[in-house]
Amino acid sequence: MTDPVIKAEGLGLRYRRRGTTWALRDCTFALPAGRVVAVVGPNGAGKSTLLGLASGLLRPTEGRIAAPGRDRVAYVAQDKPLYGALTVDETLRLGRELNPDRWDPAAAESVLATGSLPRKARVHSLSGGQRSRLALALALGKRPELLLLDEPMADVDPLARHELMGALMADAAERGTTVVLSSHVLTELEDACDHLLLVQDGRIRLDGAIDELIPAHTLLTGPVADLAPHTVVDSRTTGRQLTALIRHEGPVEGPWETTEPSLEELLLGHLRASRALEGASA
């Protein structure tokens, strides 16, 4: 593997409110450069905190994280912070003036061209989807080596989401940009991402290339039977019928019907397993 673009060791961040709350704890991972990484997990899992640490806007309580410097990172947070009094054109000009050595107007325009955005309108008058489009244009215009996107399409309609994802992925492929994308839309991730980071309860539960993780698992249904030597990620029994997601060790033999799981089935299986583990240890 090439040198990772983000490397974390024992990473943790603690918030001091209502007692002591750990947003992340004991996270160790390395994300390869030039990949499109999906950061997945339920609400409150620690995804936004992880992106904030990678951007340098947050500082860890414990452990460490290494990532490119801020001049080579673009970060689009969930709330899309923009200056409401500026127009669209003024916002883009500000982006150019703040990044004089890196600004690429063609990259910014590639995002704006996917939809109608009134250039003289002030930011506070824009819809949520329009503000998202402008924030993404600013991020790409910076020509970052690392692009961090926290639920970037949450308020964008399905057609615009498809067009924007196409523009983002085309730019990433052309420039070799590393994209780290947090999203709840699993179909969006499956079509665009090639690396997975599953976060739950502030910990990393799954980490790896999607084209390696999916073939390493098998979804099986059939009569209840011993699944050794395979690792059972998640299983449910209805009467005498077993449905299980396993991480297989060699060929899967037995009286079962087997299929390769989808990304959604893989994620849901690991999320259920992590929740059951947390419940057992509580």
N, C-alpha and C positions, 0 to 999 in steps of 0.2 A: 504494500500500500504506500502511496506517496505520503509526504508529510501532511498530517491533519491540519485543516484550517481552524478547527476549534478542538481543544483538548482540555478535558476537565479531570481532576483527580480529587476525590473526597470532597466534592463541592457541596456546600450547604449555605443556606441563608435563613436567618431567624428574624422574624418580626416581633417586636415587643409591643403587643397590644392584646388586651384581654388575657394577660399572662404571657407566656412564651410560646410562640407559634413558629414552627419550622415550615417554611414554604418549600424548601428543598433540603435533602439530607443525604450525605454520603453518595453523591452521584459521580461516577467515573465513566467516561466515554471519550471517543475520538471520532470526529466527523471528517471524512475524506474531502479533499478539495475538488471542486468541479462537479459536485453532485447536487441533486435536488432532494433535500431532506424533509421528510414529513415529521413534525412533532405532534404527537397524538396523545389524547388523554381526556378524562372527564373534566368538567368545570372544577376549578380549585385544585387541580392536580399539580400545578407548578410550572405550566408551560410558559406563561407570560414572564414569570420570574426568571426562568432559564434564558429566555431571549433578552431580557433586561441585563442579565449578567454578561451574556455574550457581547452585548453592545457596549459594555463599559459604563452604562448609566447606573448600574447597581454594583455594590461591592460585596463579596462573599463574607459570611461570618466565619466560615471554616473552609479549608481546602483551597484550591486555586483553579483558575480557568485562563487559558491562553488563547487569544484570538487576535486578528489583525487590528491595527490601530484605528481610531475613530475616523481618520481621513480616508480609510479604505473600506469603511462599513457604512451601509445605509440601513436604517431601521424604521419600519412603519409600524407604529403601535396601534392598538385596537381603537383608541379614541381619535386617531388621525390629527394630531395637534398641528394646526395651521393658524396663521394670523387672519382673523375674520375680517379685518378692515381692508386688507389688500385685495386687489382684483386677481383674477387668474394670471394675467400677463405679468403683473407686478410680483406675484409669488414665484413665477418661473425666473424672472429677472433676479430676484433675491437668491434663488438657488444657484444661478450662474455666478453671482458676485461672491457668494460664500464658498464656492468651489471653482475658482478661476483656472486652476491647473488641470481639473478633471472633467469639467462640465461638457456634456455631449448633448446639444440641442436635438439632434436627430433621435436619440434614444428617448428623450422626454416626449417628443412629438409622436413617436410610435405608439405610446400609450394613449395620448389625447386623440389620436386619429381613429381609435376604435369606437368613439362615441361623440355625441354632441356636448360640448362644454363651452358656454359663452365666455369669451376671453375677457370681456370688459366687466363681467359680473363680479361682485365682491364675494369673498369666500363664505361669509356668514349667510348669504342668500342661496347657496348651493344645497342640493339634496345630499343625503348621506352617501349615495352612490357616486355622485359627482365629486364630493370631497375625497372619497377613496381613490377615484381615478387620478385626481390631481396629486394626492400624496404619493401614489405609485409612480407618476411621471417624475416627480422630484427625486424619488429614490433611484430610478433608473438613470436619470440625467446626470447623477453624480458619478456614474460609471464605477460602482463599487466592486471590490473583489468578493465581498461577502454581503449578501442581501438578506436581512432578517424581516420576516413578514408575520405579524401576529393577527390572525383572523382577518386578512386583508380584504376578503370578498364578502364579509358577513352582511353588508347592507347593499350588495350589488345584485341586480336581477340575473336570472340564469343565463340569458343570452349574453349580457355584458360580461358576466363571470367567465363564460367560455372564451370570449374574445380577448379579455384581459389576460387570462391564463396563457392563451396562445402567444400573445405578445411577450409576456414574461419568459416563457420557456424558450421562445425563439432567440431572445436576447441572451439568455443564459447559455444556450448552446453555442451561439456565435462567439461569445466572449469568454466562455469557460467560467462564468460567475458561479460561485457556490450560493445556493438559495436554501434558506432554512425557513420552512413554511408551517405555521400552526393553523389548523383548520378542523372543523367538525364535519365538513362535507367529504365523506370517505370516497365517493366516486371521483371527486376533484383530485384527491390525493393519489388514487390508484392510477389515474391517467397520466399524472404529471411527475410523480416522485419516484426515485430509485433507491432511496435509503430511508430507514424507519427508526424513529426514536419514540418509544412508548413510555409515557410518564404517568404514574399514578401514585397518589398519596405522597408526593414529593420525592419519589425515587424512580430510577430508571428500571423499567421492567423488561424491556426488549430493545435490542440495538443491533442493527445489521442491514446489509443490502437486501432489498425486497426480493430480488430474483434469487437470493440464496435462502432467505427465511421461509418463503412459501413452499418451495420444493422439499424443505427439511421437515415439513409437517404433513400429516395426513388426517383427513376427516373420515371417520368410519361409522357405519351403522350395522347393527346385527345383534345376535344373541349375546347375553352377558357372558363374558369369558375373561380369562387372565390375559392382560395386555403386556406382560413382561416379555422382553427386556425394555420395552419402549417407555418413554417418559410421558405420562398422561398429563396434559395441560388442563383439560376441562372435560368433564363427563357428566352425562345425565342419563338416568334410567327410567323408562316408562314400562311398567310391567316387566316383561322379559326382554325388552328391546333396549339396547345400549346405543347412545350417540356420544362419540368422543372425539376430541381433538388431541392428537398425539404428536410428539416430536420423535420420529422413528429412528431406531438404531438398526439399520439394515432393512431387508425386505419385510413387509407386513404380511404375515401369514395367519390364516384363521378364517372362520366362517363369516366374514364381514364383507359388506360392500364398501369400497374405498374410493375416495375422490380427493383431488387436490383442493385445499380450501381457497376461497377468495380472500382478498386482503381484509374485507370486512369480517369474515368468519374467523380469520386469524386473530384480528384485534379483539373481537368480542370474547373469544375463548380465553385469551390472556388477561383481559380485564376482569372477567368473571373469576378466574383463578386467583388473581391478586386480591380481589375483594374478599374471597373466601379465606385466603391466608390472613388478611388483616383482621377479619372477624374472629378467626380462631385464636389469634394472639392477643385480642383485646381483653 
